[in-house]
Structure formats: structure tokens, C-alpha cells
Amino acid sequence: MARAAARAENRSVNVHHLTSALIAVVPAVLAAWWGRDLSRVADAGTLSERLAANRTRNSGVTAACVTFLYVSGGGDRLWALPLLIATRIIIGYVLRRRLFNDTWSIFGYVSFFTRLVAAAFGFWILLSMLPWLVSMAGTRDWLVAGALGSVLIAFNHSYGLVFGRLLRTRSVEDPAVVARFEQMVGACALPRVALRQVDLRDEPAGGCRHQHAAGEA
């Protein structure tokens, strides 16, 4: 009787592991499937609209799977969530090379987008995980809560600095762009603003540049 119960429990655990693994790879599988159509129209004038629609679908599926694993995954979330992220990154890398002829390596791609996610969403990711991390600390939960709370406060206070450091930003050097932003700052009566750029020519991707403005206290 006990042996049969143990076998049934093992089967239940295996099914749970398998379900978690399948849910984790769903976003990558669907991204690859939907990406086939994009590859066929890479030179079409409607590519931007198709990319936006595809990004919306992929984001919805990814969010749903992450939520399911976070809520129902139990201990499986420790490996299922990294599996979801890794497979989704690999598929995204393959599709970008096919659509945009990107030249960066998989390591450069992972490095850049990991830093981008950490810069843009790191505060909220850590905040959402705070209760779980504190509960894992046992009798030292108050110490972990205080330490992580201090990190969140510092992150929020120095968000612009953290964002820039993670993405290795540099000052904008184009006089025309700087002059235009200075006009906007003056017209809007804004406090001091730091105009920085993420120069992807220094990344393995090469060839493009993104600019952002960050206020300084």
C-alpha cells in the first residue's frame, strides 16, 4: 500500500515537472512559429506593423506563462523561469539575425538584453520577489527584508545613474541634438537634465544608437 502510494506521488511530481517544462518553452515555440511569417516579409513595407503586432502577442503569452509558473510552479520556478527566459532569448536572437542581419554573437546579445532588462525592470522584479526572498530567510527574515529594502530605496533614488551604468551610456556629442534638447528643457522649465546615449557601435551589434534623457537631482 505504501509502495503504491509512493509510486503515485512520484508520478504526480513527474507530471508537475513536465507541465512546468512545457509551459516554460511555450513562449519560445510560439515566437518561432509566428516568426516564420515575418521572415517571409522581411523586405515588405508593413514589417514594422507586423513586428509590433507580433511583439504584443509574444508579450502576452510570455506574461501568462511567467504568471502561471510563478503562482503554480512551486519549486519548479527556480529552473522553469530561467528555462523560459533562455529559450525565449535564443529564439529572439535567431529571428533578429534573420530579419535585421545582426552581427553580434549570442553572448553579446544575451549580455546587452540582460543589462537592458535589469536596467528597465530590475527594480520591479526585485520588488515582486521580495516577499518570497524574505520567506526563504527563516528566522533572519527581518535582516533580509532590511537589506533588500535598502537596495530598493537606493535603486529608486539613483535610477538614472544605475540605468546609465548598466547600459554603459555616454554623453551625447551631436551639437544639433544637444541644442534641440536644451531648447526643449528651457521651454518646459525643467530642472537640470542629463542627455545620454546608448551607443550600440560599442556593442557587438554595431551600427545604431539610442538616446535617452535623465533628470538629475
ROLUM-693012 format. One record per atom (N, C-alpha, C): x, y, z. Coordinates in steps of 0.1 Angstrom, whole numbers, plus 5000, padded with zeros to 4 digits. Layout:
BEGIN
XYZ
...
***
This chain:
BEGIN
500849885000
500050005000
500950135000
501850135009
502750245010
503650264997
504050144991
504850154979
503950204967
502750164967
501850214956
501650364958
501450414970
501250554973
502450634969
503650574971
504950644968
505050654953
504650544945
504750554931
503750654925
502550664931
501650764927
502150904929
502750924940
503251054943
504451094934
505250994931
506351014921
505851054907
504750984903
504151014890
503551154890
502951194901
502351334902
503451434902
504651414908
505751504908
506351514894
506451404887
506951404874
506051474864
504751454866
503851524857
503951674860
504151714872
504251854875
505551914869
506651844870
507851884864
507751904849
507051804842
506851804828
505951924824
504951944832
504052064829
504852194830
505652204840
506452324841
507352344830
508052234825
508952244814
508252284801
507052234799
506252264787
505852404787
505352454798
504852594800
506052684797
507252644802
508452734801
508852754786
508652654778
509152664764
508052714755
506852734759
505752774751
506052914744
506553014752
506753144745
507853134734
508853054736
509853034725
509352964713
508552864716
507952784704
507052874696
506152944703
505253034696
505953144689
506953204695
507753314689
508353264676
508953134676
509553084664
508453054654
507353014657
506252984648
505753104641
505453204650
504953334644
506053404637
507353384640
508453454633
508653404619
508153284616
508253234602
507653334592
506453384596
505753474587
506553604585
507153654596
507953774595
509153754586
509753644586
510953614577
510553624563
509353594559
508853594545
508653734540
508353834550
508053964546
509054064551
510354014552
511354104558
511654234551
511354234538
511554344529
510254424526
509154384532
507854454530
507754584537
506954674532
506754804539
505954794552
505254674553
504454664565
505254584577
506554574575
507254494585
507154554599
507254684600
507154754613
505854724620
504754734613
503454704619
503354554623
503854464615
503854324618
504654294630
505854364631
506654344643
505954384656
505254504655
504554554667
503454454671
502754404661
501654314664
502254184670
503354134664
503954014669
504554034683
505054144686
505654174699
504554174709
503354224706
502254224715
501854084718
501754004708
501353864711
502353794719
503553804716
504653744723
504653784738
504553914740
504553964754
503353914762
502253904756
501053844763
501253704767
501753624757
502053484760
503153464771
504153544770
505253534780
504753574794
504053684794
503453724807
502553624814
501753554805
500853454810
501653334816
502653294808
503453174813
504253204825
504853324826
505653364838
504653364850
503453424848
502553424859
502153284864
501953204854
501553064858
502652994866
503853004861
505052944868
505253004881
505153134882
505353204895
504353164905
503053144901
501953114910
501852974913
501952884903
501752744904
502952654903
504052714900
505252634897
505952574909
505652634921
506352584933
507852584932
508452484936
509952474935
510452474921
509552434911
510052434897
510352564891
509852674898
510052804892
511552844892
512352774901
513752804902
514552764890
514052664882
514652624870
513752654858
512452664860
511552684848
511552824843
511652924852
511753064848
513053094840
514153044845
515353064837
515352994824
514652874824
514552804811
513652884801
512552944806
511753024798
512553144792
513253214800
514053324796
515153284786
515853174789
516953134780
516353094766
515353014766
514852974753
514253094745
513653184752
513053304745
514153394740
515253404747
516353484742
516953424730
517153294730
517753224719
516953244706
515653224707
514753234696
514753384691
514753474700
514853614696
516153654689
517153594693
518453614687
518453554672
517953434671
517853374657
516953464648
515853514653
514953594644
515553724641
516253784650
516953914648
518053904637
518753794638
519753774627
519153754614
518053684613
517353664601
516753784595
516153874604
515453984599
516354114597
517254134606
518054254606
519554234602
519854114600
521354084597
522254124608
521754104621
522654144632
523954064631
525054134636
526354074635
526854034649
526154064660
526654034673
526553884676
527353834685
527353704689
526253674699
525953554702
524853514712
525253574725
526553574729
526953624742
526753774743
527153844732
526853984732
525454024732
524553944725
523153964725
522553944739
522953834746
522453804759
522953914769
524253954768
524754054777
523954184776
523754234764
523054364762
521654354767
520854254763
519454254767
519254214782
520254144787
520154114802
520354244809
521354324805
521554454812
520354554809
519754544797
518654634794
517454594803
517154464805
516054424813
516354464828
517554444832
517954474846
517754624848
518154704838
518054854840
516654894840
515854844831
514454894829
513454834840
513654704843
512754634851
513254574864
514654594866
515254534878
514554574891
514254694892
513554744905
512254664907
511454654897
510154594899
510254444900
511254384894
511454234895
511854204910
512854284915
513254264929
512154294938
511354394936
510254424945
509254314945
508954254933
507954144933
508454024939
509754004940
510353884946
510653894960
510454024965
510854054979
510153964990
508853944989
508153854999
508753714999
508953664987
509453524986
510853514991
511753614988
513053604993
513153615008
512253705013
512253725028
511753595035
510753525029
510253405035
511253295035
512253295025
513253195024
514353215035
514353325042
515453355051
515153305065
513953245067
513753185081
513753295092
514453265102
514453355114
515253485111
515953485100
516653615097
515953695086
514553675085
513853745075
513853895077
513953945090
514054085092
515354145087
516354065087
517654115082
517654125067
517154025061
517054015046
516054125041
514954145048
514054245044
514654385045
515354415056
516054545057
517054565046
517854465043
518954475033
518354495019
517354415016
516754435002
515954565001
515354605012
514654735012
515554845010
516754835016
517754945014
518254945000
518354824994
518754814980
517754884971
516454854973
515354914965
515355064967
515555114979
515455254981
516655324974
517855264974
518955314967
518755314952
518255204947
517955184933
516955294928
515955314936
514955414932
515555554932
516355584942
516855714944
517955744932
518655644928
519655664918
519355594905
518055594902
517655514890
518355554877
518455684875
519155734863
520555694862
521255704873
522655664874
522855514871
521955434878
522055284876
521755244862
520755304856
520355274842
521555304833
522155424835
523255464826
524455374828
524755334840
525955244843
525755104836
524555054838
524254924833
524354914818
523855024811
523855024796
525055104791
526055144800
527255204795
527055324787
526155414792
525855534784
527055634784
526955724774
527955824773
527255954769
527956064771
527356194768
527056204753
525956274749
525656304735
526656404730
527256374718
528256464712
527756544701
526556514696
526056594684
525556724688
526156834684
525756974688
524257004685
523856954673
522456984669
521456924678
521756794682
520856724691
520856794705
522056824710
522156884723
521457024723
521557104713
520957234712
519457214712
518957114705
517457094704
516957054718
517656974725
517156934738
517257044748
518257134747
518357244756
517257344753
516757354741
515557434738
514357374745
514257244744
513057184750
513057194765
514257184771
514357194785
513957334790
514457434782
514157574786
512757604784
512157554773
510757584770
509757524780
510157404786
509357334795
509757364810
510757454812
511157494825
511457374834
512257284828
512657164835
513857184844
514057104854
515357114861
516457054853
517657054858
518757004851
518556864845
518856844833
518656724826
520056674820
520356544821
521556484816
521156414803
521656454792
521356384779
522456284776
522056154776
523056044774
522555964763
523555884757
523255794746
523755654749
523055554744
523555414744
524055394730
525355384729
526055374716
526255224713
525455164705
525555024702
526654994692
527355094688
528555074680
529655014689
529455034702
530454974711
529954834716
528754794712
528254664714
528554574702
528454444704
528754354693
527754374681
526554434684
525554454673
526054554663
526654664668
527154764659
526054844651
526454974647
525655034637
524455124642
524155124654
522955204658
523155264672
522355364674
522555444687
521155484692
521055474705
519855514712
520155624722
519255724723
519455834732
518355834743
518655884755
517655904765
518056024773
517056084779
517356204788
516956164802
517856194811
517656154825
517756284834
516856304843
516956414852
517956394862
518556504867
519556494878
519056574889
519156524902
518756594913
519656714916
***
